[in-house]
Amino acid sequence: MTTTDRTHDGYVVPSAGELIAARAELSELVRFKAVETEEAVGFGFVGCPDAPSQYQQLRGAYADSCATKTPLPISNAFCDTSMYLSPKDNMCFRFWHDVHHVKLGLSFNLDEELELATWHCTELERAGFDPAGLSFRLFRADIVGQLYLMGIAGRFPYNQLRFAETCLMHGFDVGLLDELRFIPDPEAIRDDGPPTEMSVIR
């Protein structure tokens, strides 16, 4: 795929350093949002491989955490290729995301996942992120692009950062086609493949 000096939507192609800075800014944001969420609900989170994978399971776990103030189980699987700087940052996003699934009454159906993604983007704007800025555009490419891929292929990206950056540079249509035709290194693929449950997004 040829890189030009402009992205598909006319922005200057960011440098590697600018992309890392955007990822760092988003990582800082989700850490803050995780703390803010913990203060609001009265409990934190714990990463585990067997976290709730269905909406009703999440609602039950959330109710238990509300009652006991024990940490909410959040999946720590498939965090190694996220656009954030560390797996822990990705879990911070998941905590923020999963809590608001319940607080906003939004299920794991694709239309309600898209509504929640839109809410997240609005929260970024409220936090001072410019929708035309690199960080915001990378965030939207990641969170919305994954939902489009789920709708088409029933799975999430093999490499989330690679997918988000491709969507950022070339648009969702090219990003999706590239991911659908992407043949990952067999040695890097887990036996069960990429996640297909909505709660394991991100």
C-alpha positions in Angstrom: 0.0 0.0 0.0 1.6 3.2 -1.1 2.0 6.0 1.4 1.2 9.5 0.2 1.8 12.8 1.8 -2.0 13.2 2.5 -4.4 10.8 4.2 -7.6 9.8 2.5 -9.5 12.7 4.0 -6.9 15.3 3.2 -4.9 15.5 6.4 -1.1 15.6 6.4 0.3 12.0 6.9 1.5 11.9 10.5 5.1 10.9 11.3 5.9 7.9 13.4 6.7 10.2 16.3 3.3 12.0 15.9 1.5 8.7 16.0 3.3 7.6 19.1 2.4 11.0 20.7 -1.2 10.5 19.8 -1.2 7.0 21.3 0.4 8.4 24.4 -2.3 11.1 24.7 -5.1 8.5 24.3 -3.4 6.2 26.8 -3.3 9.1 29.3 -6.9 9.8 28.7 -8.1 6.2 29.3 -6.1 6.0 32.5 -7.8 9.2 33.7 -11.2 7.9 32.6 -10.6 4.6 34.5 -9.9 6.5 37.7 -12.9 8.8 37.1 -15.1 5.8 36.5 -13.8 4.1 39.6 -14.5 7.1 41.7 -18.0 7.3 40.3 -19.1 3.7 40.8 -17.0 2.9 43.9 -15.0 0.0 42.6 -12.1 -0.7 40.3 -11.3 -3.5 37.9 -9.2 -6.6 37.7 -7.9 -8.2 34.5 -8.7 -11.8 34.0 -9.0 -14.3 31.1 -12.6 -15.3 32.0 -14.3 -11.9 32.4 -18.0 -11.6 31.3 -18.4 -12.1 27.6 -22.2 -11.6 27.3 -24.2 -8.5 28.2 -26.3 -10.3 30.9 -23.1 -11.7 32.5 -21.6 -8.2 32.5 -24.8 -6.8 34.2 -24.6 -9.5 36.8 -20.9 -8.8 37.5 -21.5 -5.1 37.6 -24.4 -5.5 40.1 -22.1 -7.7 42.3 -19.3 -5.1 42.2 -21.8 -2.4 43.2 -23.0 -4.5 46.1 -19.6 -5.7 47.4 -17.2 -3.0 46.0 -15.1 -5.8 44.7 -13.2 -5.1 41.4 -15.1 -5.7 38.1 -13.6 -8.5 36.1 -12.2 -7.1 32.8 -10.8 -9.3 30.0 -7.0 -9.1 29.8 -7.0 -11.1 26.5 -6.0 -9.7 23.1 -4.4 -6.5 24.6 -1.0 -6.9 23.1 -1.7 -5.2 19.8 -4.0 -2.4 20.9 -3.3 1.2 19.9 -2.6 2.1 23.5 0.9 2.1 24.9 0.4 -0.9 27.2 -2.0 -3.8 27.8 -3.0 -2.1 31.1 -4.0 1.0 29.2 -6.2 -1.2 27.0 -7.8 -2.7 30.1 -8.4 0.9 31.4 -10.4 1.6 28.3 -12.3 -1.7 28.6 -13.3 -0.8 32.2 -14.5 2.6 31.1 -16.3 1.0 28.2 -17.9 -1.9 30.0 -19.1 0.1 33.0 -20.9 2.4 30.6 -22.5 -0.5 28.7 -24.4 -1.0 31.9 -24.8 2.6 33.0 -26.2 3.6 29.6 -28.2 0.4 29.2 -26.5 -0.5 25.9 -26.1 -4.2 25.0 -23.5 -5.9 22.9 -25.6 -5.6 19.7 -23.8 -3.9 17.0 -26.1 -0.9 16.8 -25.8 -0.3 20.5 -22.0 -0.8 20.4 -22.0 1.9 17.7 -24.0 4.1 19.9 -21.6 3.6 22.8 -18.6 4.3 20.4 -20.3 7.6 19.5 -20.7 8.4 23.2 -17.0 7.8 23.7 -16.2 10.2 20.8 -18.4 12.8 22.4 -16.6 12.3 25.7 -13.3 12.9 23.9 -14.7 16.2 22.6 -15.8 17.2 26.1 -12.3 16.4 27.3 -10.9 19.0 24.8 -9.9 16.7 21.9 -10.4 18.3 18.5 -12.3 16.0 16.1 -9.9 17.1 13.4 -6.9 16.3 15.5 -4.8 13.2 15.1 -5.6 11.6 18.5 -9.3 11.9 18.0 -9.1 10.5 14.4 -7.0 7.6 15.6 -9.4 6.8 18.4 -12.4 6.9 16.1 -10.6 4.8 13.4 -10.0 2.2 16.1 -13.3 2.0 18.0 -15.6 2.5 15.0 -13.5 0.5 12.5 -13.6 -2.6 14.8 -17.3 -2.5 14.8 -17.5 -2.3 11.0 -15.2 -5.3 10.8 -17.3 -7.3 13.3 -20.4 -6.5 11.2 -18.7 -7.8 8.0 -16.4 -10.6 9.2 -17.7 -11.5 12.7 -14.3 -10.9 14.2 -11.9 -8.2 15.5 -8.6 -7.3 13.9 -5.6 -9.6 14.2 -3.5 -6.5 14.9 -5.6 -3.7 16.3 -2.9 -1.0 16.0 -2.1 -1.9 12.4 -5.9 -1.9 11.5 -6.5 1.5 13.2 -3.6 3.1 11.5 -4.6 1.7 8.1 -8.2 3.1 8.6 -6.7 6.4 9.7 -4.5 6.7 6.6 -6.7 5.2 3.9 -10.3 5.2 5.2 -12.6 2.5 6.5 -13.2 0.9 3.1 -9.5 0.3 2.4 -8.8 -0.5 6.0 -11.5 -3.1 6.1 -10.5 -4.7 2.8 -6.8 -4.8 3.9 -7.8 -6.5 7.1 -10.1 -9.0 5.4 -7.2 -10.0 3.1 -4.5 -9.8 5.8 -2.7 -13.1 6.3 -1.1 -13.0 9.8 2.0 -14.9 10.8 0.7 -18.3 11.9 3.1 -18.4 14.8 1.5 -15.2 16.1 -2.1 -16.5 16.0 -3.6 -17.9 19.1 -5.3 -21.3 18.8 -8.8 -19.8 19.1 -8.1 -16.9 16.7 -9.1 -13.2 17.4 -12.0 -12.5 19.7 -15.6 -12.5 18.4 -17.5 -11.4 21.6 -18.4 -7.8 21.8 -17.0 -7.4 25.4 -13.6 -8.4 24.1 -13.4 -5.5 21.8 -10.7 -2.9 22.3 
